[in-house]
Amino acid sequence: MKIAMLLEEGATASSVSTTLDMFSLAQRYQPDAGYQPFLYSTEGGLVRLTDAVAVETQPLPTDLGDFEAIILPGFFAESLDHIVARLQTTWATAIARLRALPDTTLVAASCYGTFVLAEAGLLNGRPATTTWWLAREFQQRYPDIRLDADKTLVDSGRAITAGAMTAHTDLSLHVLRRLGGAALARSVSGIMLVDGARTSQRPFMSVQTNYTEPLIQRAIEWMTKNLTQPASIDDLAAAMHVSYRTLNRRFLEITGLTPLAYLQALKIEQAKELLEGTTGDFESITASVGYEDVSSFRRLFKRSTGLSPAQYRRQFKGGATTAR
């Protein structure tokens, strides 16, 4: 069995080390399977992941067709423009190699690594996930991909994709499951104390609050200041001295959300903070974010996070259970 990990400078050290650790353990359970991945970069040699961590790589082969699986860790980037620039420069050679892969090769990527698979066309027409905070931009750039950014991990058969950062743990475990079977995955997960049970990124999602568009930023600041009040979007439009129609159009263009949906997202963020940082019941939390109908806000919270308030508190605070 031949497995390759493709990486370039700036790859997330945790993703690289997690894969190496998991596959080293797999080698113990199935010593003849050849689970230790070959590490490749475009130029080969020492690839720096952080100031303190670097790994030795081999030059990228001209043909990857004899590998059974190709794994791409995530990498650091400052923005979508930065990712696109890296796809067109740093990752260009690897993308060309990936495009030439036979259909039988398993490919797997997490976080921004999913953009590399998408750029190579290996996700076209397939279900996939990516890092949640760039899901909208991913879908706009790759409209032929059936994106479900709610999912932590998606297995489309030929391709496996995972969401943000630590979802690479789920990815590596699932690749082992595909290559070596469920028993091997259970053995490795038992040693690593990971279970691959996370199915959704929704509990971790948060709303962006900083924009360069002046109208949007002023509106967000007004919403934040009046978060505890049952203020309407008409009140917001009046405060911004624009029509409701203009406000709605600009919010959709810039944030991808209507003003009402954005305001609800802010209230949910505040409720999440209170569930994590206080012991108050959900009724008082609901009132503190300007909602009168507790049942309605509970449904909104669960639809947004995928968890009930009590489940969210248990997962992220691990203490009080007064919310319900």
Buried (B, 14 or more C-beta within 10 A) or exposed (E): EEBBBBBBBBBBBBBBBBBBBBBEBBBEBBEEBBBEBBBBBBEEEEBEBEEEEBBEBEEBEEEBEEBBBBBBBBBBBEEBEEBBBBBEEBBEBBBEBBEEBEEEBBBBBBBBBBBBBBBBBBBBEBBBBBBBBBBBBBBEBBEEBEBBBBBBBBBBEBBBBBBBBBBBBBBBBBBBBBBBEEEBBBBBBEEBEBEBEBEBBBBBBEBEBEBEBEBBBBBBEBBEEBBEEEBEBEEBBEBBEBEBEEBBEBBBEBBBBBBEBBBBBBBBBBBBEBBBEBEBBBBEBBBBBBBEEBEEBBEBBBEBBBBBBBBBBBEBBEEBEBBE
